[in-house]
């Protein structure tokens, strides 16, 4: 999950372990104009931009002329994009237009932006009232990625950052994010990613992990008690969308002195309450209410 730093009375930051540093972009990775582009990919992107300006789609000949390419080359680009699901061809008009995959990608991007905006007040409230670090993360290709973070006013700061990727099986946000996956999808992720051991507390058995996930579904929250990193703990809960699919998770992270067996239940209730409120802002209805309607939950002041 990340190590932690301590702030002294003079605002000096000591990071533990001492070797930890902020992540840096690989030198030359961004904006390196000397690196050659892929011509075919550039042509494909130009083709997509042309189609985005046409409400009715475009025919092969029109696209070839606009691109300044031979019909055969243009057809290869179109066929590749069609096979990948990014384009569709109308058999009556022979016009190409965006496929459903583009709409799903666009909706995914938009939902993540909205999720961050809607979750921020609740993350701030969690971090400020608990004096710990609040995280918002999403599941991506068998890992969880932090997309927002709020540090509380406490002295200890968890050394994580927006964009950090973490394991799904030994973190609070990770276990909350995968707890409601269908068994076949979970099995695929386990086969693909494995269950790496971080320390003696890490669960590396698929059977034991599934037992933990069943318990998470029962109680509504997840716990990482030194499973990712010794000395650090995390309490997480899932966020649901309008179709009651898990679209992310939030967590409170702190040290073993901050999250203890004595306060675990009360912290878990705070995280669950915040996750439920965020879920409602994302269109999810709390079906546990007998009335069939969810009461409005305002953002914390």
Backbone bond lengths (Angstrom), bond angles and torsions (degrees), N, CA, C in turn:
res aa  C-N    CA-C-N  psi(-1)  N-CA   C-N-CA  omega(-1)  CA-C   N-CA-C  phi
1 X - - - 1.459 - - 1.512 110.50 -
2 X 1.340 118.20 -37.65 1.443 120.93 -179.88 1.509 109.56 141.07
3 X 1.321 117.10 152.22 1.443 121.07 176.52 1.516 108.27 -84.20
4 X 1.340 117.68 -167.54 1.446 118.50 -178.02 1.514 110.31 -139.48
5 X 1.311 114.75 159.24 1.457 121.05 177.60 1.509 108.59 -121.67
6 X 1.326 116.84 159.11 1.450 121.73 -179.24 1.518 109.46 -122.34
7 X 1.339 116.09 134.78 1.458 121.59 -179.38 1.516 109.03 -101.00
8 X 1.342 117.91 124.39 1.451 122.10 179.56 1.514 109.99 -83.02
9 X 1.317 115.68 -179.14 1.457 119.96 179.01 1.521 112.59 -67.39
10 X 1.344 116.60 -17.00 1.461 120.68 179.99 1.519 111.56 -104.33
11 X 1.345 115.81 21.29 1.468 122.56 177.01 1.520 112.81 61.09
12 X 1.331 117.20 25.34 1.452 119.01 173.68 1.519 108.20 -84.87
13 X 1.328 116.65 141.39 1.458 121.09 -177.38 1.509 109.38 -110.43
14 X 1.317 115.99 121.27 1.457 121.64 174.94 1.509 107.35 -109.15
15 X 1.305 117.78 121.47 1.458 121.55 -175.29 1.518 109.65 -100.46
16 X 1.310 116.50 131.15 1.461 121.83 178.12 1.528 108.91 -118.74
17 X 1.332 121.15 129.39 1.462 123.67 -2.07 1.519 112.39 -70.29
18 X 1.336 115.89 161.23 1.456 120.76 -172.42 1.515 113.36 -63.99
19 X 1.326 117.11 -22.46 1.452 120.46 -176.51 1.511 113.07 -82.58
20 X 1.335 118.05 -7.50 1.470 120.27 -176.93 1.510 109.95 -71.60
21 X 1.317 116.77 136.16 1.458 122.26 176.05 1.508 108.79 -135.19
22 X 1.332 116.66 160.60 1.457 120.80 176.71 1.516 109.65 -62.37
23 X 1.334 118.13 143.12 1.462 120.12 178.94 1.510 110.87 -64.48
24 X 1.325 116.33 142.06 1.450 121.17 178.47 1.506 109.75 -120.43
25 X 1.340 115.35 146.61 1.454 119.40 174.92 1.510 109.46 -68.94
26 X 1.306 116.12 143.24 1.449 120.21 177.37 1.523 109.12 -60.39
27 X 1.354 116.42 132.13 1.444 120.55 -175.64 1.524 110.61 -59.93
28 X 1.319 114.70 129.65 1.452 118.96 178.16 1.511 114.30 84.66
29 X 1.346 116.97 -0.26 1.466 118.83 -175.73 1.520 111.72 -72.41
30 X 1.332 116.38 -37.15 1.457 120.22 -177.94 1.523 109.26 -107.91
31 X 1.317 116.64 132.98 1.444 120.75 172.67 1.510 115.21 75.08
32 X 1.322 117.19 16.51 1.456 119.16 179.08 1.518 109.17 -84.54
33 X 1.324 116.11 100.92 1.459 120.28 -174.50 1.529 111.79 -75.04
34 X 1.323 117.84 -12.01 1.458 120.15 179.22 1.522 111.92 -78.03
35 X 1.348 115.53 -18.88 1.461 119.50 178.34 1.513 109.75 -75.19
36 X 1.317 116.58 128.46 1.464 120.93 -176.66 1.524 111.23 -69.81
37 X 1.315 115.67 138.69 1.457 121.07 173.12 1.533 109.19 -83.02
38 X 1.324 115.05 169.13 1.467 120.77 178.08 1.528 107.19 -97.93
39 X 1.335 118.64 108.84 1.473 121.06 -174.53 1.522 113.96 -55.74
40 X 1.335 116.82 -43.20 1.466 119.00 -178.12 1.526 111.33 -64.81
41 X 1.341 116.37 -35.27 1.458 119.79 178.59 1.524 109.98 -70.20
42 X 1.326 117.39 -39.50 1.462 120.20 176.62 1.527 111.11 -60.67
43 X 1.349 116.04 -41.61 1.467 119.06 179.19 1.523 111.02 -65.67
44 X 1.331 116.47 -38.35 1.467 120.23 178.68 1.529 110.88 -64.64
45 X 1.331 117.28 -40.61 1.456 120.15 179.07 1.526 110.93 -67.52
46 X 1.335 116.70 -38.29 1.467 119.59 176.57 1.520 110.76 -63.86
47 X 1.321 116.05 -38.66 1.463 121.04 177.43 1.528 110.51 -61.29
48 X 1.324 116.39 -44.10 1.464 119.98 179.95 1.522 111.39 -64.54
49 X 1.325 116.28 -38.14 1.464 119.47 177.95 1.528 111.17 -65.03
50 X 1.333 117.29 -36.44 1.459 120.74 176.21 1.526 110.66 -63.20
51 X 1.324 115.99 -44.83 1.460 119.96 -179.59 1.530 111.87 -65.48
52 X 1.327 116.83 -30.99 1.465 119.90 -178.57 1.526 111.54 -66.02
53 X 1.327 117.16 -20.13 1.461 121.43 -178.29 1.531 112.35 -92.79
54 X 1.342 116.28 -1.06 1.456 120.52 -178.67 1.518 110.28 -115.63
55 X 1.329 116.57 118.45 1.463 120.16 -178.12 1.525 112.63 -73.43
56 X 1.343 117.01 -22.73 1.463 120.58 -176.93 1.516 112.88 -106.08
57 X 1.331 117.96 1.96 1.450 119.96 -177.39 1.521 111.44 86.57
58 X 1.328 117.60 175.62 1.464 122.47 -178.30 1.521 110.42 -137.71
59 X 1.332 115.09 150.78 1.463 121.05 178.82 1.522 109.55 -86.53
60 X 1.331 114.56 163.99 1.462 121.83 -179.10 1.521 111.56 -54.52
61 X 1.335 116.92 -48.79 1.465 120.61 -176.78 1.515 112.39 -62.10
62 X 1.334 116.51 -41.49 1.461 120.80 179.75 1.525 111.02 -64.48
63 X 1.313 115.65 -41.81 1.462 119.78 179.56 1.525 111.19 -66.14
64 X 1.332 116.44 -42.33 1.467 120.36 -179.51 1.530 110.63 -61.23
65 X 1.337 116.96 -43.66 1.463 120.37 179.34 1.530 111.59 -65.49
66 X 1.303 116.48 -41.80 1.463 120.05 -179.25 1.524 111.83 -66.48
67 X 1.322 115.75 -33.53 1.461 120.43 -179.76 1.523 112.69 -85.29
68 X 1.328 115.89 -17.68 1.454 119.48 -175.48 1.512 112.32 72.38
69 X 1.325 116.48 31.92 1.458 121.96 -178.64 1.521 110.42 -117.61
70 X 1.320 114.43 161.63 1.457 119.50 173.83 1.527 109.09 -69.20
71 X 1.336 115.42 153.17 1.463 118.73 179.70 1.526 111.46 -60.36
72 X 1.332 116.14 -36.22 1.469 118.77 -178.47 1.527 110.88 -64.27
73 X 1.336 117.21 -41.73 1.469 120.48 179.51 1.529 110.74 -67.47
74 X 1.326 115.39 -41.76 1.465 119.63 179.09 1.520 110.68 -64.66
75 X 1.325 116.33 -39.38 1.463 120.33 -179.99 1.523 110.59 -63.51
76 X 1.336 117.59 -37.91 1.468 120.47 178.02 1.524 111.02 -62.72
77 X 1.329 116.81 -41.48 1.463 120.29 177.56 1.524 110.88 -63.39
78 X 1.324 115.88 -46.30 1.459 120.68 -178.71 1.523 111.36 -63.06
79 X 1.317 115.77 -42.86 1.463 120.10 -177.84 1.531 110.76 -64.62
80 X 1.336 116.69 -40.27 1.460 120.42 178.95 1.522 111.16 -63.78
81 X 1.333 115.79 -46.47 1.464 119.87 179.74 1.525 111.71 -65.99
82 X 1.331 116.19 -34.39 1.463 119.99 177.60 1.522 111.01 -67.55
83 X 1.326 116.24 -44.50 1.464 120.09 179.83 1.530 111.79 -63.19
84 X 1.333 116.53 -30.99 1.466 120.60 179.39 1.525 112.72 -82.71
85 X 1.336 116.57 -4.29 1.452 120.48 177.34 1.508 115.48 90.13
86 X 1.346 117.33 4.74 1.458 119.57 -178.11 1.527 112.85 -85.86
87 X 1.323 117.21 -20.84 1.455 121.29 178.13 1.522 110.14 -129.29
88 X 1.332 114.92 156.36 1.457 122.21 173.10 1.521 108.41 -130.31
89 X 1.338 116.38 148.70 1.467 121.62 179.68 1.517 109.73 -115.84
90 X 1.311 116.47 122.64 1.457 121.82 177.17 1.529 108.65 -75.33
91 X 1.313 116.98 118.33 1.461 121.25 -175.17 1.529 112.38 -68.57
92 X 1.333 118.59 -23.47 1.465 121.01 179.75 1.536 111.52 -83.99
93 X 1.329 116.40 -44.64 1.472 119.36 -176.30 1.522 113.02 -96.59
94 X 1.350 116.04 -12.65 1.472 122.07 -177.28 1.527 112.15 61.15
95 X 1.330 116.46 24.89 1.453 120.91 177.85 1.530 109.94 -96.31
96 X 1.319 114.69 144.20 1.466 121.12 176.87 1.529 108.84 -98.65
97 X 1.330 115.13 140.98 1.458 120.81 178.16 1.526 108.54 -147.19
98 X 1.319 115.51 170.26 1.464 120.22 -177.73 1.524 110.87 -61.82
99 X 1.354 114.67 141.05 1.457 121.37 177.16 1.511 111.77 -92.11
100 X 1.324 115.41 177.56 1.454 120.87 -175.65 1.518 112.71 -66.22
101 X 1.333 117.04 -26.08 1.459 118.55 -178.62 1.527 111.15 -62.57
102 X 1.332 116.49 -35.54 1.451 119.30 177.59 1.523 111.32 -63.90
103 X 1.320 116.12 -39.84 1.463 119.58 -179.53 1.531 110.69 -67.17
104 X 1.330 116.73 -38.53 1.463 118.93 179.17 1.521 111.01 -67.28
105 X 1.345 116.78 -39.06 1.464 119.66 177.90 1.521 111.03 -66.23
106 X 1.324 116.25 -42.25 1.467 120.12 179.54 1.525 110.71 -63.75
107 X 1.330 116.29 -44.34 1.465 119.83 179.16 1.519 111.41 -62.81
108 X 1.345 115.77 -37.63 1.461 120.32 178.77 1.522 110.57 -63.54
109 X 1.338 116.45 -46.13 1.463 120.43 179.98 1.518 110.97 -62.73
110 X 1.330 116.52 -44.55 1.466 120.65 -179.06 1.528 111.25 -64.05
111 X 1.335 115.80 -40.68 1.464 119.42 -178.29 1.520 111.47 -65.60
112 X 1.348 116.84 -35.04 1.461 119.64 179.64 1.519 110.96 -68.71
113 X 1.339 117.06 -37.84 1.461 120.46 176.46 1.525 109.59 -64.19
114 X 1.322 116.48 -45.75 1.459 120.49 179.13 1.523 110.83 -63.77
115 X 1.331 116.89 -39.97 1.460 120.58 -179.72 1.527 110.72 -59.67
116 X 1.317 117.22 -44.68 1.465 120.45 178.82 1.520 110.74 -62.43
117 X 1.314 117.09 -44.59 1.466 120.66 -178.62 1.524 111.49 -63.62
118 X 1.330 115.93 -44.13 1.460 119.88 -177.11 1.534 111.69 -72.08
119 X 1.333 116.16 -32.81 1.466 119.54 -175.36 1.521 113.15 -79.98
120 X 1.328 117.69 -24.74 1.462 120.62 -171.77 1.525 114.36 -54.61
121 X 1.349 120.32 -47.70 1.479 118.55 179.77 1.522 113.25 -59.20
122 X 1.331 116.42 -35.88 1.461 120.13 -179.43 1.526 111.34 -74.26
123 X 1.333 117.04 -35.91 1.464 120.55 175.49 1.524 110.31 -64.07
124 X 1.320 116.00 -43.42 1.461 120.14 179.14 1.522 110.83 -62.02
125 X 1.330 115.62 -42.07 1.468 120.07 179.09 1.529 110.38 -63.52
126 X 1.324 117.48 -44.69 1.460 121.23 179.06 1.524 111.29 -61.56
127 X 1.336 116.04 -48.78 1.453 119.88 -178.18 1.514 112.72 -63.56
128 X 1.335 116.32 -42.53 1.461 120.26 -176.22 1.525 112.80 -71.49
129 X 1.318 117.00 -37.72 1.468 119.67 -177.80 1.520 112.85 -80.62
130 X 1.329 117.05 -24.90 1.464 120.09 -178.58 1.528 112.47 -98.62
131 X 1.339 116.10 -16.36 1.471 121.81 -174.76 1.525 111.57 61.61
132 X 1.325 114.96 30.26 1.466 121.06 177.11 1.527 109.64 -125.02
133 X 1.315 116.43 -173.75 1.466 121.57 -178.38 1.521 110.36 -98.23
134 X 1.323 115.98 129.28 1.466 121.69 177.58 1.525 109.25 -105.30
135 X 1.327 115.87 134.22 1.461 121.93 -179.48 1.524 111.16 -119.31
136 X 1.322 115.70 149.05 1.465 123.66 167.97 1.517 105.99 -123.41
137 X 1.330 117.44 128.38 1.461 120.79 -176.16 1.522 110.58 -141.47
138 X 1.330 115.45 158.46 1.453 122.25 176.42 1.520 109.13 -127.09
139 X 1.317 115.56 157.84 1.465 121.45 177.75 1.521 109.34 -86.98
140 X 1.327 116.51 130.89 1.461 121.23 -179.68 1.515 109.79 -144.78
141 X 1.343 116.19 108.57 1.457 122.91 175.78 1.529 112.31 54.28
142 X 1.316 115.50 45.61 1.455 119.85 174.44 1.519 114.66 83.44
143 X 1.323 117.84 5.26 1.454 122.26 174.41 1.523 108.59 -128.26
144 X 1.328 116.34 162.03 1.455 119.52 172.05 1.523 108.24 -105.77
145 X 1.337 114.64 138.35 1.457 121.22 -177.82 1.521 108.57 -116.65
146 X 1.323 116.82 126.63 1.462 120.83 177.28 1.521 108.75 -72.52
147 X 1.332 116.72 122.67 1.468 120.15 178.49 1.522 112.07 -110.62
148 X 1.340 117.34 -7.84 1.463 120.32 173.13 1.516 108.12 -159.16
149 X 1.325 115.05 149.62 1.465 120.71 -178.38 1.514 109.13 -148.31
150 X 1.337 116.38 139.65 1.465 121.92 175.93 1.520 108.00 -132.51
151 X 1.326 116.35 123.03 1.463 121.18 175.51 1.510 109.54 -89.01
152 X 1.333 115.57 134.24 1.449 120.05 175.91 1.523 110.94 -74.84
153 X 1.331 115.64 -176.15 1.460 120.69 -175.61 1.522 113.14 -86.55
154 X 1.328 117.69 6.19 1.452 120.36 -178.24 1.519 112.92 -72.35
155 X 1.318 116.10 171.82 1.460 121.58 -179.21 1.518 112.58 -74.34
156 X 1.326 116.64 -31.03 1.462 120.52 -175.82 1.520 110.82 -91.79
157 X 1.318 117.16 130.22 1.460 123.59 179.84 1.532 109.22 -118.28
158 X 1.322 116.13 125.12 1.461 120.52 177.01 1.528 108.57 -73.98
159 X 1.306 116.08 128.96 1.470 121.41 -174.62 1.524 110.87 -83.09
160 X 1.334 115.44 72.54 1.464 122.04 173.73 1.518 107.33 -123.87
161 X 1.318 115.89 171.46 1.460 119.70 -178.61 1.518 109.48 -151.80
162 X 1.317 115.94 157.35 1.458 121.18 175.99 1.524 108.71 -63.35
163 X 1.323 115.67 127.28 1.454 121.43 -176.76 1.515 113.51 103.33
164 X 1.327 116.98 -11.93 1.460 119.32 179.24 1.523 110.33 -67.25
165 X 1.320 115.84 136.56 1.459 122.26 177.98 1.522 108.45 -102.44
166 X 1.347 115.64 137.27 1.460 120.85 -177.07 1.532 109.59 -134.63
167 X 1.312 115.10 163.62 1.463 120.97 -179.78 1.524 110.49 -69.44
168 X 1.333 114.90 149.12 1.463 119.28 -178.26 1.525 112.08 -84.34
169 X 1.336 118.29 -22.07 1.465 120.97 -168.59 1.519 114.29 -97.29
170 X 1.336 117.81 -9.23 1.462 118.81 -174.78 1.524 112.72 -133.78
171 X 1.331 117.11 18.93 1.459 121.56 175.54 1.522 109.27 -124.90
172 X 1.318 116.05 154.93 1.464 119.69 -178.78 1.511 112.18 -63.49
173 X 1.349 117.01 -47.12 1.463 119.26 179.07 1.522 111.30 -67.22
174 X 1.328 116.60 -34.15 1.460 119.69 -179.47 1.518 112.66 -65.44
175 X 1.325 116.33 -48.45 1.464 119.58 -179.28 1.530 111.89 -67.30
176 X 1.340 115.96 -35.20 1.470 118.57 176.21 1.524 110.90 -65.90
177 X 1.337 116.61 -35.96 1.466 120.53 -177.49 1.520 113.08 -71.87
178 X 1.345 117.97 -28.73 1.471 120.17 -176.46 1.520 113.00 -102.98
179 X 1.325 117.46 -3.99 1.468 120.15 -173.15 1.523 112.98 -61.88
180 X 1.335 117.57 -28.65 1.464 120.55 -175.29 1.525 112.76 -106.48
181 X 1.331 117.07 11.77 1.459 119.73 176.89 1.524 110.84 -69.37
182 X 1.331 118.34 145.73 1.470 120.15 171.78 1.527 109.58 -59.89
183 X 1.323 116.70 149.78 1.461 120.75 -176.22 1.521 112.72 -56.46
184 X 1.338 116.80 -39.98 1.459 117.85 -177.74 1.526 111.71 -66.55
185 X 1.338 117.54 -38.09 1.459 120.45 177.60 1.519 111.12 -67.51
186 X 1.323 116.33 -40.16 1.459 120.20 178.15 1.525 110.89 -63.52
187 X 1.332 116.77 -42.87 1.466 120.58 179.55 1.518 111.52 -61.57
188 X 1.337 116.65 -38.45 1.469 120.45 178.63 1.529 110.17 -63.42
189 X 1.328 116.53 -43.76 1.465 120.26 -179.95 1.523 111.05 -64.69
190 X 1.312 116.47 -39.92 1.469 120.07 179.82 1.523 110.28 -65.28
191 X 1.324 116.72 -41.93 1.469 119.41 178.46 1.523 110.99 -65.64
192 X 1.316 115.91 -37.33 1.462 120.68 -177.47 1.521 112.16 -73.73
193 X 1.331 116.68 -46.30 1.456 121.28 -173.67 1.518 113.80 -95.80
194 X 1.348 115.60 -27.06 1.455 118.19 -172.66 1.526 110.21 75.14
195 X 1.327 116.19 -177.83 1.460 122.49 178.06 1.526 108.04 -127.48
196 X 1.322 117.29 74.75 1.468 121.08 -174.77 1.528 112.15 -60.72
197 X 1.320 114.86 143.23 1.460 120.39 178.58 1.533 109.36 -88.40
198 X 1.331 116.19 125.75 1.461 121.17 177.23 1.523 111.45 -97.65
199 X 1.309 115.94 -31.37 1.458 121.91 175.93 1.520 107.67 -164.19
200 X 1.319 117.25 -173.55 1.469 120.31 -175.48 1.522 112.78 -68.79
201 X 1.327 118.27 -13.13 1.467 121.18 179.71 1.526 113.11 -89.62
202 X 1.317 117.57 -13.03 1.464 121.26 -175.54 1.518 111.52 -70.86
203 X 1.330 115.80 132.53 1.462 121.15 175.06 1.528 108.50 -79.53
204 X 1.329 116.51 120.62 1.465 121.05 -179.04 1.523 112.51 -116.29
205 X 1.314 116.80 7.14 1.460 122.66 178.66 1.518 109.55 -103.85
206 X 1.332 116.59 128.42 1.461 120.45 178.90 1.523 110.71 -61.58
207 X 1.332 117.13 -37.29 1.458 120.88 -179.71 1.534 110.67 -63.67
208 X 1.334 116.81 -45.70 1.467 120.02 179.72 1.522 111.45 -67.35
209 X 1.333 116.47 -36.92 1.459 119.66 178.27 1.522 110.37 -62.59
210 X 1.325 116.68 -42.80 1.460 120.01 -179.39 1.529 111.49 -65.77
211 X 1.321 117.03 -32.24 1.463 119.89 174.90 1.529 110.33 -65.80
212 X 1.343 116.08 -40.89 1.458 119.66 176.37 1.526 111.28 -62.07
213 X 1.325 116.23 -42.67 1.465 120.39 -178.50 1.524 111.09 -65.59
214 X 1.325 116.67 -36.08 1.472 119.89 176.52 1.530 110.13 -63.61
215 X 1.324 116.99 -38.88 1.458 120.79 178.44 1.524 110.93 -67.95
216 X 1.342 117.11 -36.23 1.460 121.19 177.32 1.520 110.07 -62.20
217 X 1.332 116.69 -43.30 1.470 119.88 178.30 1.526 110.94 -63.28
218 X 1.319 116.49 -29.69 1.464 120.92 -178.72 1.521 111.83 -76.07
219 X 1.340 117.44 -44.91 1.468 120.45 -173.87 1.529 112.44 -97.19
220 X 1.343 117.57 -18.83 1.458 120.43 175.84 1.517 115.91 90.83
221 X 1.335 117.17 4.97 1.460 118.93 178.16 1.537 110.15 -148.03
222 X 1.317 115.49 161.72 1.465 121.82 -179.50 1.520 109.74 -118.62
223 X 1.316 115.85 157.88 1.465 121.32 179.82 1.531 109.44 -135.20
224 X 1.300 115.03 131.19 1.474 122.09 168.89 1.515 105.44 -113.52
225 X 1.329 115.67 102.80 1.471 119.68 -179.51 1.524 108.36 -105.43
226 X 1.322 115.89 87.96 1.467 124.27 -179.38 1.529 112.51 61.01
227 X 1.325 117.65 26.59 1.464 120.36 179.00 1.526 112.22 -82.61
228 X 1.333 115.62 -32.20 1.460 120.15 178.40 1.519 110.22 -88.50
229 X 1.319 116.27 -48.01 1.462 121.20 -179.27 1.513 109.59 -144.46
230 X 1.326 116.30 132.35 1.460 121.60 -179.63 1.526 109.31 -62.38
231 X 1.319 115.11 131.78 1.461 120.73 179.14 1.513 114.43 98.31
232 X 1.340 117.01 -11.88 1.457 121.05 -178.08 1.529 111.03 -119.13
233 X 1.322 115.64 144.57 1.466 121.75 179.96 1.528 109.57 -131.39
234 X 1.329 114.35 162.13 1.460 119.09 -177.21 1.533 109.31 -152.43
235 X 1.330 115.93 139.08 1.462 122.16 175.51 1.525 107.31 -121.51
236 X 1.334 117.57 122.67 1.459 121.14 -174.96 1.513 113.06 -125.57
237 X 1.342 115.11 165.63 1.471 121.59 176.15 1.524 108.13 -152.24
238 X 1.343 116.60 147.36 1.469 120.58 -177.22 1.521 112.90 -79.88
239 X 1.332 115.46 154.97 1.460 123.50 173.19 1.520 107.63 -113.72
240 X 1.341 116.52 131.42 1.459 121.84 -176.73 1.529 110.49 -108.97
241 X 1.339 115.66 150.42 1.464 120.21 175.76 1.524 110.16 -94.89
242 X 1.335 116.98 -169.49 1.463 121.43 -175.97 1.520 112.67 -63.39
243 X 1.348 117.04 -24.80 1.460 121.13 179.40 1.525 111.59 -95.59
244 X 1.342 116.01 11.22 1.467 123.18 -178.15 1.519 112.01 60.42
245 X 1.325 115.51 32.77 1.467 121.03 169.37 1.521 108.04 -95.20
246 X 1.330 116.65 142.72 1.464 120.15 178.12 1.521 108.85 -70.49
247 X 1.317 116.76 122.97 1.467 121.07 -179.37 1.526 111.54 -112.31
248 X 1.307 117.32 -2.32 1.452 121.00 178.98 1.506 110.06 171.26
249 X 1.323 115.81 -170.57 1.458 120.65 179.33 1.521 108.93 -155.30
250 X 1.324 116.00 154.94 1.455 121.49 174.07 1.521 108.46 -120.34
251 X 1.324 115.29 163.72 1.461 119.00 178.86 1.509 110.81 -156.60
252 X 1.309 115.05 159.73 1.452 123.35 165.63 1.514 107.45 -109.43
253 X 1.316 116.78 132.04 1.463 121.43 -177.95 1.515 109.28 -124.01
254 X 1.331 115.13 138.82 1.457 120.09 178.76 1.513 110.69 -163.71
255 X 1.302 115.87 -171.25 1.458 121.15 -179.70 1.527 109.90 -86.92
256 X 1.330 115.50 173.14 1.464 120.27 178.66 1.527 111.67 -67.90
257 X 1.315 117.03 -17.24 1.465 119.59 175.70 1.528 111.54 -84.46
258 X 1.341 116.08 -19.24 1.464 120.72 179.22 1.522 112.32 -92.41
259 X 1.335 116.46 -37.86 1.463 121.86 177.65 1.522 107.38 -111.94
260 X 1.307 116.23 110.40 1.463 122.13 -174.66 1.519 110.09 -126.12
261 X 1.325 118.24 166.35 1.468 120.36 175.58 1.523 112.69 -57.20
262 X 1.323 116.77 -26.81 1.469 119.98 -177.32 1.526 112.61 -74.79
263 X 1.337 117.00 -36.09 1.469 118.45 -177.25 1.520 113.54 -107.61
264 X 1.337 116.85 3.87 1.460 120.66 -176.53 1.520 112.49 -58.63
265 X 1.314 117.21 -45.52 1.470 120.82 -176.91 1.524 111.46 -63.94
266 X 1.320 117.20 -43.60 1.460 119.71 -179.20 1.526 111.30 -67.81
267 X 1.323 117.97 -38.47 1.459 121.09 176.74 1.527 110.58 -65.68
268 X 1.335 115.67 -41.43 1.463 119.60 179.42 1.518 111.38 -61.06
269 X 1.335 117.31 -38.84 1.465 120.55 178.63 1.525 111.01 -64.79
270 X 1.332 117.37 -38.23 1.464 120.57 178.01 1.536 110.65 -64.97
271 X 1.334 116.10 -42.77 1.469 120.10 -179.86 1.521 110.10 -66.66
272 X 1.330 117.19 -43.26 1.465 121.08 178.46 1.522 111.39 -61.04
273 X 1.322 116.14 -43.05 1.469 120.45 -179.25 1.521 110.48 -62.88
274 X 1.336 116.59 -41.89 1.469 120.27 179.29 1.522 110.55 -67.19
275 X 1.335 116.98 -41.96 1.466 120.37 179.87 1.524 111.36 -63.74
276 X 1.333 116.60 -39.28 1.463 120.54 178.19 1.526 110.66 -65.21
277 X 1.332 116.33 -41.92 1.461 120.03 179.77 1.529 111.12 -63.98
278 X 1.342 116.74 -41.83 1.463 119.95 177.58 1.525 109.91 -64.30
279 X 1.326 116.41 -41.78 1.468 120.64 178.83 1.528 110.83 -57.47
280 X 1.312 116.64 -40.85 1.463 120.32 -179.86 1.523 111.40 -66.21
281 X 1.342 116.98 -37.46 1.464 118.78 176.89 1.519 111.19 -67.23
282 X 1.342 117.25 -22.16 1.461 121.63 178.05 1.521 111.83 -92.04
283 X 1.341 117.05 7.66 1.461 120.83 173.99 1.505 115.82 99.91
284 X 1.317 117.59 3.18 1.468 119.83 -178.28 1.522 109.82 -82.19
285 X 1.319 116.30 137.13 1.462 122.81 177.75 1.518 109.07 -101.79
286 X 1.318 116.39 132.71 1.457 121.75 178.82 1.524 109.44 -76.27
287 X 1.334 115.58 102.22 1.471 119.94 -176.02 1.520 113.27 -76.35
288 X 1.322 115.91 -5.73 1.464 117.45 179.89 1.517 111.53 -72.97
289 X 1.332 116.22 -18.27 1.463 118.69 -179.60 1.531 109.90 -78.02
290 X 1.297 116.23 129.96 1.463 120.45 -175.04 1.521 112.18 -65.64
291 X 1.346 116.96 -23.93 1.456 119.26 -177.62 1.508 112.38 -71.87
292 X 1.330 117.20 -17.24 1.452 122.05 -179.66 1.505 113.06 84.22
293 X 1.334 117.86 -1.49 1.454 120.89 176.55 1.508 109.38 -123.48
294 X 1.321 114.87 147.43 1.460 119.66 -179.22 1.521 109.73 -95.32
295 X 1.310 115.98 135.94 1.453 118.88 177.30 1.517 109.82 -72.58
296 X 1.308 115.62 151.89 1.457 119.79 -178.67 1.519 109.27 -71.47
297 X 1.315 115.27 137.05 1.445 120.89 177.74 1.514 108.31 -117.36
298 X 1.298 117.65 114.81 1.451 121.05 -178.56 1.508 111.38 -79.24
299 X 1.339 115.52 158.33 1.450 119.68 176.92 1.521 108.73 -72.28
300 X 1.341 115.92 143.17 1.465 118.87 -178.19 1.509 110.98 -64.61
301 X 1.297 115.47 146.69 1.459 119.72 -179.72 1.526 110.21 -74.10
